[in-house]
Amino acid sequence: MAKKQILTSLGDTDLLERLSDAKEELFNLRFQLVTGQLENHTRVREVKKEVARLLTEMRVREIDAAEALEAVGEEVAD
């Protein structure tokens, strides 16, 4: 639950920066996995989940913004 609270408190730019960092780390971990240099295989799973959480939070914000815009449009039309 603490992770969700941390993600919701981040700004949009911070969220994008963390997503970029996580994707880069995931790429590096996959590269290490293929070359046989990876020692901690569970880290791949953790980073994949982190990427999914970040993408989910971004999508929630996108939906909220679209709904707010639609509500404003309806108020103007009335």
PyMOL Python script that loads the backbone (N, CA, C, O; Angstrom):
from pymol import cmd

cmd.read_pdbstr("""\
ATOM      1  N   MET A   1       0.813  -1.181   0.000  1.00  0.00           N
ATOM      2  CA  MET A   1       0.000   0.000   0.000  1.00  0.00           C
ATOM      3  C   MET A   1       0.864   1.255   0.000  1.00  0.00           C
ATOM      4  O   MET A   1       0.477   2.278  -0.565  1.00  0.00           O
ATOM      5  N   ALA A   2       2.011   1.182   0.619  1.00  0.00           N
ATOM      6  CA  ALA A   2       2.891   2.352   0.686  1.00  0.00           C
ATOM      7  C   ALA A   2       3.385   2.749  -0.701  1.00  0.00           C
ATOM      8  O   ALA A   2       3.562   3.935  -0.978  1.00  0.00           O
ATOM      9  N   LYS A   3       3.607   1.777  -1.567  1.00  0.00           N
ATOM     10  CA  LYS A   3       4.078   2.094  -2.914  1.00  0.00           C
ATOM     11  C   LYS A   3       3.048   2.912  -3.683  1.00  0.00           C
ATOM     12  O   LYS A   3       3.406   3.823  -4.430  1.00  0.00           O
ATOM     13  N   LYS A   4       1.767   2.588  -3.502  1.00  0.00           N
ATOM     14  CA  LYS A   4       0.715   3.330  -4.188  1.00  0.00           C
ATOM     15  C   LYS A   4       0.670   4.768  -3.703  1.00  0.00           C
ATOM     16  O   LYS A   4       0.495   5.687  -4.503  1.00  0.00           O
ATOM     17  N   GLN A   5       0.825   4.971  -2.413  1.00  0.00           N
ATOM     18  CA  GLN A   5       0.815   6.320  -1.861  1.00  0.00           C
ATOM     19  C   GLN A   5       2.012   7.117  -2.374  1.00  0.00           C
ATOM     20  O   GLN A   5       1.889   8.312  -2.643  1.00  0.00           O
ATOM     21  N   ILE A   6       3.144   6.478  -2.510  1.00  0.00           N
ATOM     22  CA  ILE A   6       4.333   7.160  -3.026  1.00  0.00           C
ATOM     23  C   ILE A   6       4.110   7.567  -4.477  1.00  0.00           C
ATOM     24  O   ILE A   6       4.436   8.690  -4.860  1.00  0.00           O
ATOM     25  N   LEU A   7       3.566   6.679  -5.278  1.00  0.00           N
ATOM     26  CA  LEU A   7       3.349   6.969  -6.694  1.00  0.00           C
ATOM     27  C   LEU A   7       2.319   8.064  -6.894  1.00  0.00           C
ATOM     28  O   LEU A   7       2.477   8.908  -7.776  1.00  0.00           O
ATOM     29  N   THR A   8       1.268   8.064  -6.091  1.00  0.00           N
ATOM     30  CA  THR A   8       0.240   9.079  -6.262  1.00  0.00           C
ATOM     31  C   THR A   8       0.729  10.450  -5.824  1.00  0.00           C
ATOM     32  O   THR A   8       0.203  11.466  -6.279  1.00  0.00           O
ATOM     33  N   SER A   9       1.727  10.496  -4.949  1.00  0.00           N
ATOM     34  CA  SER A   9       2.235  11.787  -4.485  1.00  0.00           C
ATOM     35  C   SER A   9       3.264  12.388  -5.444  1.00  0.00           C
ATOM     36  O   SER A   9       3.616  13.561  -5.315  1.00  0.00           O
ATOM     37  N   LEU A  10       3.747  11.598  -6.403  1.00  0.00           N
ATOM     38  CA  LEU A  10       4.734  12.092  -7.362  1.00  0.00           C
ATOM     39  C   LEU A  10       4.076  12.972  -8.416  1.00  0.00           C
ATOM     40  O   LEU A  10       2.908  12.787  -8.756  1.00  0.00           O
ATOM     41  N   GLY A  11       4.833  13.922  -8.921  1.00  0.00           N
ATOM     42  CA  GLY A  11       4.368  14.733 -10.035  1.00  0.00           C
ATOM     43  C   GLY A  11       4.507  13.962 -11.339  1.00  0.00           C
ATOM     44  O   GLY A  11       5.117  12.893 -11.376  1.00  0.00           O
ATOM     45  N   ASP A  12       3.946  14.505 -12.394  1.00  0.00           N
ATOM     46  CA  ASP A  12       3.989  13.831 -13.692  1.00  0.00           C
ATOM     47  C   ASP A  12       5.419  13.666 -14.213  1.00  0.00           C
ATOM     48  O   ASP A  12       5.774  12.609 -14.734  1.00  0.00           O
ATOM     49  N   THR A  13       6.231  14.703 -14.071  1.00  0.00           N
ATOM     50  CA  THR A  13       7.610  14.609 -14.574  1.00  0.00           C
ATOM     51  C   THR A  13       8.421  13.607 -13.776  1.00  0.00           C
ATOM     52  O   THR A  13       9.243  12.883 -14.338  1.00  0.00           O
ATOM     53  N   ASP A  14       8.196  13.558 -12.458  1.00  0.00           N
ATOM     54  CA  ASP A  14       8.904  12.574 -11.633  1.00  0.00           C
ATOM     55  C   ASP A  14       8.487  11.159 -11.998  1.00  0.00           C
ATOM     56  O   ASP A  14       9.304  10.239 -12.017  1.00  0.00           O
ATOM     57  N   LEU A  15       7.203  11.001 -12.285  1.00  0.00           N
ATOM     58  CA  LEU A  15       6.692   9.690 -12.668  1.00  0.00           C
ATOM     59  C   LEU A  15       7.316   9.229 -13.984  1.00  0.00           C
ATOM     60  O   LEU A  15       7.715   8.072 -14.117  1.00  0.00           O
ATOM     61  N   LEU A  16       7.398  10.134 -14.945  1.00  0.00           N
ATOM     62  CA  LEU A  16       8.022   9.795 -16.228  1.00  0.00           C
ATOM     63  C   LEU A  16       9.503   9.489 -16.059  1.00  0.00           C
ATOM     64  O   LEU A  16      10.033   8.598 -16.724  1.00  0.00           O
ATOM     65  N   GLU A  17      10.171  10.215 -15.180  1.00  0.00           N
ATOM     66  CA  GLU A  17      11.591   9.977 -14.941  1.00  0.00           C
ATOM     67  C   GLU A  17      11.812   8.611 -14.299  1.00  0.00           C
ATOM     68  O   GLU A  17      12.731   7.884 -14.677  1.00  0.00           O
ATOM     69  N   ARG A  18      10.977   8.267 -13.336  1.00  0.00           N
ATOM     70  CA  ARG A  18      11.103   6.952 -12.692  1.00  0.00           C
ATOM     71  C   ARG A  18      10.794   5.831 -13.678  1.00  0.00           C
ATOM     72  O   ARG A  18      11.422   4.773 -13.635  1.00  0.00           O
ATOM     73  N   LEU A  19       9.834   6.059 -14.562  1.00  0.00           N
ATOM     74  CA  LEU A  19       9.505   5.057 -15.580  1.00  0.00           C
ATOM     75  C   LEU A  19      10.685   4.848 -16.519  1.00  0.00           C
ATOM     76  O   LEU A  19      11.026   3.715 -16.858  1.00  0.00           O
ATOM     77  N   SER A  20      11.298   5.932 -16.930  1.00  0.00           N
ATOM     78  CA  SER A  20      12.455   5.843 -17.813  1.00  0.00           C
ATOM     79  C   SER A  20      13.599   5.092 -17.140  1.00  0.00           C
ATOM     80  O   SER A  20      14.242   4.244 -17.759  1.00  0.00           O
ATOM     81  N   ASP A  21      13.850   5.406 -15.876  1.00  0.00           N
ATOM     82  CA  ASP A  21      14.915   4.724 -15.139  1.00  0.00           C
ATOM     83  C   ASP A  21      14.630   3.234 -14.984  1.00  0.00           C
ATOM     84  O   ASP A  21      15.529   2.405 -15.127  1.00  0.00           O
ATOM     85  N   ALA A  22      13.374   2.899 -14.690  1.00  0.00           N
ATOM     86  CA  ALA A  22      13.001   1.499 -14.508  1.00  0.00           C
ATOM     87  C   ALA A  22      13.125   0.716 -15.813  1.00  0.00           C
ATOM     88  O   ALA A  22      13.590  -0.424 -15.820  1.00  0.00           O
ATOM     89  N   LYS A  23      12.707   1.335 -16.913  1.00  0.00           N
ATOM     90  CA  LYS A  23      12.834   0.654 -18.206  1.00  0.00           C
ATOM     91  C   LYS A  23      14.293   0.440 -18.580  1.00  0.00           C
ATOM     92  O   LYS A  23      14.654  -0.597 -19.136  1.00  0.00           O
ATOM     93  N   GLU A  24      15.122   1.420 -18.275  1.00  0.00           N
ATOM     94  CA  GLU A  24      16.553   1.278 -18.556  1.00  0.00           C
ATOM     95  C   GLU A  24      17.156   0.169 -17.702  1.00  0.00           C
ATOM     96  O   GLU A  24      17.957  -0.628 -18.191  1.00  0.00           O
ATOM     97  N   GLU A  25      16.775   0.115 -16.426  1.00  0.00           N
ATOM     98  CA  GLU A  25      17.276  -0.942 -15.552  1.00  0.00           C
ATOM     99  C   GLU A  25      16.809  -2.309 -16.034  1.00  0.00           C
ATOM    100  O   GLU A  25      17.575  -3.273 -16.014  1.00  0.00           O
ATOM    101  N   LEU A  26      15.563  -2.395 -16.465  1.00  0.00           N
ATOM    102  CA  LEU A  26      15.036  -3.660 -16.973  1.00  0.00           C
ATOM    103  C   LEU A  26      15.801  -4.110 -18.213  1.00  0.00           C
ATOM    104  O   LEU A  26      16.106  -5.294 -18.360  1.00  0.00           O
ATOM    105  N   PHE A  27      16.110  -3.174 -19.102  1.00  0.00           N
ATOM    106  CA  PHE A  27      16.901  -3.498 -20.286  1.00  0.00           C
ATOM    107  C   PHE A  27      18.267  -4.057 -19.881  1.00  0.00           C
ATOM    108  O   PHE A  27      18.716  -5.072 -20.413  1.00  0.00           O
ATOM    109  N   ASN A  28      18.916  -3.381 -18.936  1.00  0.00           N
ATOM    110  CA  ASN A  28      20.235  -3.835 -18.482  1.00  0.00           C
ATOM    111  C   ASN A  28      20.160  -5.201 -17.816  1.00  0.00           C
ATOM    112  O   ASN A  28      21.040  -6.038 -18.016  1.00  0.00           O
ATOM    113  N   LEU A  29      19.121  -5.432 -17.031  1.00  0.00           N
ATOM    114  CA  LEU A  29      18.971  -6.727 -16.371  1.00  0.00           C
ATOM    115  C   LEU A  29      18.736  -7.839 -17.394  1.00  0.00           C
ATOM    116  O   LEU A  29      19.285  -8.932 -17.258  1.00  0.00           O
ATOM    117  N   ARG A  30      17.927  -7.565 -18.411  1.00  0.00           N
ATOM    118  CA  ARG A  30      17.693  -8.570 -19.449  1.00  0.00           C
ATOM    119  C   ARG A  30      18.975  -8.858 -20.220  1.00  0.00           C
ATOM    120  O   ARG A  30      19.239 -10.003 -20.587  1.00  0.00           O
ATOM    121  N   PHE A  31      19.755  -7.840 -20.460  1.00  0.00           N
ATOM    122  CA  PHE A  31      21.023  -8.023 -21.149  1.00  0.00           C
ATOM    123  C   PHE A  31      21.952  -8.899 -20.313  1.00  0.00           C
ATOM    124  O   PHE A  31      22.594  -9.808 -20.839  1.00  0.00           O
ATOM    125  N   GLN A  32      22.023  -8.625 -19.013  1.00  0.00           N
ATOM    126  CA  GLN A  32      22.851  -9.436 -18.124  1.00  0.00           C
ATOM    127  C   GLN A  32      22.350 -10.871 -18.054  1.00  0.00           C
ATOM    128  O   GLN A  32      23.146 -11.806 -17.959  1.00  0.00           O
ATOM    129  N   LEU A  33      21.029 -11.047 -18.101  1.00  0.00           N
ATOM    130  CA  LEU A  33      20.447 -12.380 -18.057  1.00  0.00           C
ATOM    131  C   LEU A  33      20.874 -13.198 -19.274  1.00  0.00           C
ATOM    132  O   LEU A  33      21.231 -14.369 -19.149  1.00  0.00           O
ATOM    133  N   VAL A  34      20.835 -12.578 -20.442  1.00  0.00           N
ATOM    134  CA  VAL A  34      21.184 -13.280 -21.678  1.00  0.00           C
ATOM    135  C   VAL A  34      22.668 -13.630 -21.710  1.00  0.00           C
ATOM    136  O   VAL A  34      23.048 -14.701 -22.182  1.00  0.00           O
ATOM    137  N   THR A  35      23.501 -12.727 -21.208  1.00  0.00           N
ATOM    138  CA  THR A  35      24.937 -12.972 -21.240  1.00  0.00           C
ATOM    139  C   THR A  35      25.427 -13.829 -20.076  1.00  0.00           C
ATOM    140  O   THR A  35      26.607 -14.171 -20.008  1.00  0.00           O
ATOM    141  N   GLY A  36      24.521 -14.175 -19.160  1.00  0.00           N
ATOM    142  CA  GLY A  36      24.894 -15.041 -18.049  1.00  0.00           C
ATOM    143  C   GLY A  36      25.565 -14.313 -16.897  1.00  0.00           C
ATOM    144  O   GLY A  36      26.161 -14.962 -16.038  1.00  0.00           O
ATOM    145  N   GLN A  37      25.490 -13.005 -16.848  1.00  0.00           N
ATOM    146  CA  GLN A  37      26.135 -12.237 -15.790  1.00  0.00           C
ATOM    147  C   GLN A  37      25.194 -11.909 -14.633  1.00  0.00           C
ATOM    148  O   GLN A  37      25.642 -11.410 -13.600  1.00  0.00           O
ATOM    149  N   LEU A  38      23.910 -12.177 -14.786  1.00  0.00           N
ATOM    150  CA  LEU A  38      22.930 -11.805 -13.771  1.00  0.00           C
ATOM    151  C   LEU A  38      22.980 -12.780 -12.605  1.00  0.00           C
ATOM    152  O   LEU A  38      22.884 -13.993 -12.790  1.00  0.00           O
ATOM    153  N   GLU A  39      23.133 -12.230 -11.391  1.00  0.00           N
ATOM    154  CA  GLU A  39      23.186 -13.068 -10.197  1.00  0.00           C
ATOM    155  C   GLU A  39      21.847 -13.107  -9.476  1.00  0.00           C
ATOM    156  O   GLU A  39      21.467 -14.138  -8.921  1.00  0.00           O
ATOM    157  N   ASN A  40      21.125 -11.978  -9.484  1.00  0.00           N
ATOM    158  CA  ASN A  40      19.855 -11.888  -8.772  1.00  0.00           C
ATOM    159  C   ASN A  40      18.710 -11.886  -9.786  1.00  0.00           C
ATOM    160  O   ASN A  40      18.340 -10.840 -10.319  1.00  0.00           O
ATOM    161  N   HIS A  41      18.158 -13.070 -10.040  1.00  0.00           N
ATOM    162  CA  HIS A  41      17.110 -13.208 -11.047  1.00  0.00           C
ATOM    163  C   HIS A  41      15.785 -12.605 -10.591  1.00  0.00           C
ATOM    164  O   HIS A  41      14.955 -12.254 -11.429  1.00  0.00           O
ATOM    165  N   THR A  42      15.574 -12.480  -9.308  1.00  0.00           N
ATOM    166  CA  THR A  42      14.311 -11.933  -8.813  1.00  0.00           C
ATOM    167  C   THR A  42      14.204 -10.431  -9.078  1.00  0.00           C
ATOM    168  O   THR A  42      13.104  -9.879  -9.081  1.00  0.00           O
ATOM    169  N   ARG A  43      15.320  -9.782  -9.295  1.00  0.00           N
ATOM    170  CA  ARG A  43      15.297  -8.336  -9.546  1.00  0.00           C
ATOM    171  C   ARG A  43      14.565  -8.024 -10.856  1.00  0.00           C
ATOM    172  O   ARG A  43      13.926  -6.979 -10.973  1.00  0.00           O
ATOM    173  N   VAL A  44      14.655  -8.917 -11.832  1.00  0.00           N
ATOM    174  CA  VAL A  44      13.956  -8.723 -13.107  1.00  0.00           C
ATOM    175  C   VAL A  44      12.455  -8.646 -12.847  1.00  0.00           C
ATOM    176  O   VAL A  44      11.768  -7.772 -13.376  1.00  0.00           O
ATOM    177  N   ARG A  45      11.960  -9.555 -12.040  1.00  0.00           N
ATOM    178  CA  ARG A  45      10.533  -9.584 -11.724  1.00  0.00           C
ATOM    179  C   ARG A  45      10.106  -8.322 -10.968  1.00  0.00           C
ATOM    180  O   ARG A  45       9.049  -7.754 -11.243  1.00  0.00           O
ATOM    181  N   GLU A  46      10.928  -7.892 -10.023  1.00  0.00           N
ATOM    182  CA  GLU A  46      10.612  -6.688  -9.243  1.00  0.00           C
ATOM    183  C   GLU A  46      10.543  -5.448 -10.139  1.00  0.00           C
ATOM    184  O   GLU A  46       9.644  -4.620  -9.987  1.00  0.00           O
ATOM    185  N   VAL A  47      11.476  -5.324 -11.058  1.00  0.00           N
ATOM    186  CA  VAL A  47      11.512  -4.151 -11.930  1.00  0.00           C
ATOM    187  C   VAL A  47      10.345  -4.183 -12.909  1.00  0.00           C
ATOM    188  O   VAL A  47       9.774  -3.137 -13.220  1.00  0.00           O
ATOM    189  N   LYS A  48       9.981  -5.372 -13.401  1.00  0.00           N
ATOM    190  CA  LYS A  48       8.824  -5.479 -14.292  1.00  0.00           C
ATOM    191  C   LYS A  48       7.557  -5.030 -13.580  1.00  0.00           C
ATOM    192  O   LYS A  48       6.713  -4.361 -14.176  1.00  0.00           O
ATOM    193  N   LYS A  49       7.421  -5.391 -12.317  1.00  0.00           N
ATOM    194  CA  LYS A  49       6.254  -4.972 -11.544  1.00  0.00           C
ATOM    195  C   LYS A  49       6.277  -3.469 -11.307  1.00  0.00           C
ATOM    196  O   LYS A  49       5.233  -2.817 -11.338  1.00  0.00           O
ATOM    197  N   GLU A  50       7.453  -2.923 -11.073  1.00  0.00           N
ATOM    198  CA  GLU A  50       7.570  -1.484 -10.881  1.00  0.00           C
ATOM    199  C   GLU A  50       7.147  -0.733 -12.145  1.00  0.00           C
ATOM    200  O   GLU A  50       6.436   0.268 -12.066  1.00  0.00           O
ATOM    201  N   VAL A  51       7.582  -1.215 -13.302  1.00  0.00           N
ATOM    202  CA  VAL A  51       7.185  -0.599 -14.572  1.00  0.00           C
ATOM    203  C   VAL A  51       5.665  -0.664 -14.723  1.00  0.00           C
ATOM    204  O   VAL A  51       5.040   0.312 -15.135  1.00  0.00           O
ATOM    205  N   ALA A  52       5.077  -1.799 -14.393  1.00  0.00           N
ATOM    206  CA  ALA A  52       3.626  -1.955 -14.506  1.00  0.00           C
ATOM    207  C   ALA A  52       2.901  -0.987 -13.566  1.00  0.00           C
ATOM    208  O   ALA A  52       1.894  -0.391 -13.947  1.00  0.00           O
ATOM    209  N   ARG A  53       3.404  -0.831 -12.352  1.00  0.00           N
ATOM    210  CA  ARG A  53       2.779   0.105 -11.412  1.00  0.00           C
ATOM    211  C   ARG A  53       2.840   1.537 -11.933  1.00  0.00           C
ATOM    212  O   ARG A  53       1.866   2.284 -11.842  1.00  0.00           O
ATOM    213  N   LEU A  54       3.985   1.906 -12.474  1.00  0.00           N
ATOM    214  CA  LEU A  54       4.148   3.258 -12.999  1.00  0.00           C
ATOM    215  C   LEU A  54       3.225   3.503 -14.186  1.00  0.00           C
ATOM    216  O   LEU A  54       2.597   4.556 -14.284  1.00  0.00           O
ATOM    217  N   LEU A  55       3.147   2.535 -15.080  1.00  0.00           N
ATOM    218  CA  LEU A  55       2.257   2.677 -16.235  1.00  0.00           C
ATOM    219  C   LEU A  55       0.794   2.741 -15.808  1.00  0.00           C
ATOM    220  O   LEU A  55       0.002   3.476 -16.398  1.00  0.00           O
ATOM    221  N   THR A  56       0.440   1.974 -14.785  1.00  0.00           N
ATOM    222  CA  THR A  56      -0.930   1.997 -14.279  1.00  0.00           C
ATOM    223  C   THR A  56      -1.264   3.362 -13.697  1.00  0.00           C
ATOM    224  O   THR A  56      -2.339   3.902 -13.962  1.00  0.00           O
ATOM    225  N   GLU A  57      -0.362   3.923 -12.914  1.00  0.00           N
ATOM    226  CA  GLU A  57      -0.599   5.242 -12.331  1.00  0.00           C
ATOM    227  C   GLU A  57      -0.714   6.303 -13.421  1.00  0.00           C
ATOM    228  O   GLU A  57      -1.547   7.205 -13.321  1.00  0.00           O
ATOM    229  N   MET A  58       0.104   6.205 -14.449  1.00  0.00           N
ATOM    230  CA  MET A  58       0.008   7.160 -15.556  1.00  0.00           C
ATOM    231  C   MET A  58      -1.340   7.037 -16.264  1.00  0.00           C
ATOM    232  O   MET A  58      -1.937   8.047 -16.637  1.00  0.00           O
ATOM    233  N   ARG A  59      -1.818   5.820 -16.448  1.00  0.00           N
ATOM    234  CA  ARG A  59      -3.097   5.604 -17.114  1.00  0.00           C
ATOM    235  C   ARG A  59      -4.250   6.133 -16.259  1.00  0.00           C
ATOM    236  O   ARG A  59      -5.198   6.713 -16.789  1.00  0.00           O
ATOM    237  N   VAL A  60      -4.176   5.939 -14.953  1.00  0.00           N
ATOM    238  CA  VAL A  60      -5.211   6.459 -14.057  1.00  0.00           C
ATOM    239  C   VAL A  60      -5.282   7.972 -14.165  1.00  0.00           C
ATOM    240  O   VAL A  60      -6.370   8.546 -14.220  1.00  0.00           O
ATOM    241  N   ARG A  61      -4.135   8.611 -14.194  1.00  0.00           N
ATOM    242  CA  ARG A  61      -4.109  10.068 -14.318  1.00  0.00           C
ATOM    243  C   ARG A  61      -4.662  10.519 -15.667  1.00  0.00           C
ATOM    244  O   ARG A  61      -5.354  11.534 -15.752  1.00  0.00           O
ATOM    245  N   GLU A  62      -4.356   9.766 -16.714  1.00  0.00           N
ATOM    246  CA  GLU A  62      -4.863  10.101 -18.046  1.00  0.00           C
ATOM    247  C   GLU A  62      -6.384  10.001 -18.087  1.00  0.00           C
ATOM    248  O   GLU A  62      -7.049  10.861 -18.665  1.00  0.00           O
ATOM    249  N   ILE A  63      -6.932   8.959 -17.480  1.00  0.00           N
ATOM    250  CA  ILE A  63      -8.380   8.774 -17.448  1.00  0.00           C
ATOM    251  C   ILE A  63      -9.034   9.876 -16.626  1.00  0.00           C
ATOM    252  O   ILE A  63     -10.062  10.420 -17.029  1.00  0.00           O
ATOM    253  N   ASP A  64      -8.451  10.211 -15.477  1.00  0.00           N
ATOM    254  CA  ASP A  64      -8.996  11.282 -14.639  1.00  0.00           C
ATOM    255  C   ASP A  64      -9.008  12.616 -15.379  1.00  0.00           C
ATOM    256  O   ASP A  64      -9.971  13.377 -15.282  1.00  0.00           O
ATOM    257  N   ALA A  65      -7.953  12.892 -16.106  1.00  0.00           N
ATOM    258  CA  ALA A  65      -7.877  14.147 -16.857  1.00  0.00           C
ATOM    259  C   ALA A  65      -8.927  14.177 -17.963  1.00  0.00           C
ATOM    260  O   ALA A  65      -9.552  15.211 -18.199  1.00  0.00           O
ATOM    261  N   ALA A  66      -9.122  13.052 -18.638  1.00  0.00           N
ATOM    262  CA  ALA A  66     -10.126  12.993 -19.707  1.00  0.00           C
ATOM    263  C   ALA A  66     -11.528  13.166 -19.149  1.00  0.00           C
ATOM    264  O   ALA A  66     -12.359  13.844 -19.753  1.00  0.00           O
ATOM    265  N   GLU A  67     -11.794  12.559 -18.009  1.00  0.00           N
ATOM    266  CA  GLU A  67     -13.109  12.697 -17.394  1.00  0.00           C
ATOM    267  C   GLU A  67     -13.351  14.132 -16.933  1.00  0.00           C
ATOM    268  O   GLU A  67     -14.458  14.651 -17.077  1.00  0.00           O
ATOM    269  N   ALA A  68     -12.332  14.771 -16.385  1.00  0.00           N
ATOM    270  CA  ALA A  68     -12.460  16.169 -15.952  1.00  0.00           C
ATOM    271  C   ALA A  68     -12.712  17.078 -17.144  1.00  0.00           C
ATOM    272  O   ALA A  68     -13.530  17.995 -17.072  1.00  0.00           O
ATOM    273  N   LEU A  69     -12.012  16.824 -18.235  1.00  0.00           N
ATOM    274  CA  LEU A  69     -12.215  17.619 -19.443  1.00  0.00           C
ATOM    275  C   LEU A  69     -13.616  17.421 -20.003  1.00  0.00           C
ATOM    276  O   LEU A  69     -14.250  18.374 -20.456  1.00  0.00           O
ATOM    277  N   GLU A  70     -14.093  16.198 -19.973  1.00  0.00           N
ATOM    278  CA  GLU A  70     -15.436  15.912 -20.458  1.00  0.00           C
ATOM    279  C   GLU A  70     -16.490  16.586 -19.575  1.00  0.00           C
ATOM    280  O   GLU A  70     -17.491  17.089 -20.084  1.00  0.00           O
ATOM    281  N   ALA A  71     -16.274  16.599 -18.266  1.00  0.00           N
ATOM    282  CA  ALA A  71     -17.208  17.238 -17.355  1.00  0.00           C
ATOM    283  C   ALA A  71     -17.255  18.741 -17.588  1.00  0.00           C
ATOM    284  O   ALA A  71     -18.324  19.348 -17.528  1.00  0.00           O
ATOM    285  N   VAL A  72     -16.108  19.341 -17.852  1.00  0.00           N
ATOM    286  CA  VAL A  72     -16.060  20.763 -18.146  1.00  0.00           C
ATOM    287  C   VAL A  72     -16.779  21.058 -19.459  1.00  0.00           C
ATOM    288  O   VAL A  72     -17.486  22.059 -19.578  1.00  0.00           O
ATOM    289  N   GLY A  73     -16.596  20.188 -20.429  1.00  0.00           N
ATOM    290  CA  GLY A  73     -17.271  20.357 -21.719  1.00  0.00           C
ATOM    291  C   GLY A  73     -18.781  20.281 -21.591  1.00  0.00           C
ATOM    292  O   GLY A  73     -19.505  21.022 -22.256  1.00  0.00           O
ATOM    293  N   GLU A  74     -19.255  19.384 -20.735  1.00  0.00           N
ATOM    294  CA  GLU A  74     -20.694  19.254 -20.517  1.00  0.00           C
ATOM    295  C   GLU A  74     -21.267  20.475 -19.811  1.00  0.00           C
ATOM    296  O   GLU A  74     -22.386  20.898 -20.101  1.00  0.00           O
ATOM    297  N   GLU A  75     -20.492  21.044 -18.876  1.00  0.00           N
ATOM    298  CA  GLU A  75     -20.950  22.248 -18.158  1.00  0.00           C
ATOM    299  C   GLU A  75     -21.055  23.424 -19.099  1.00  0.00           C
ATOM    300  O   GLU A  75     -21.978  24.231 -18.990  1.00  0.00           O
ATOM    301  N   VAL A  76     -20.119  23.526 -20.023  1.00  0.00           N
ATOM    302  CA  VAL A  76     -20.130  24.624 -20.985  1.00  0.00           C
ATOM    303  C   VAL A  76     -21.310  24.489 -21.942  1.00  0.00           C
ATOM    304  O   VAL A  76     -21.926  25.486 -22.318  1.00  0.00           O
ATOM    305  N   ALA A  77     -21.622  23.262 -22.333  1.00  0.00           N
ATOM    306  CA  ALA A  77     -22.701  23.001 -23.269  1.00  0.00           C
ATOM    307  C   ALA A  77     -24.069  23.274 -22.652  1.00  0.00           C
ATOM    308  O   ALA A  77     -25.017  23.594 -23.369  1.00  0.00           O
ATOM    309  N   ASP A  78     -24.180  23.151 -21.347  1.00  0.00           N
ATOM    310  CA  ASP A  78     -25.475  23.385 -20.680  1.00  0.00           C
ATOM    311  C   ASP A  78     -25.815  24.799 -20.533  1.00  0.00           C
ATOM    312  O   ASP A  78     -26.871  25.128 -19.992  1.00  0.00           O
TER     313      ASP A  78
END
""", "prot")
cmd.dss("prot")
cmd.show_as("cartoon", "prot")
cmd.util.cbc("prot")
cmd.orient("prot")
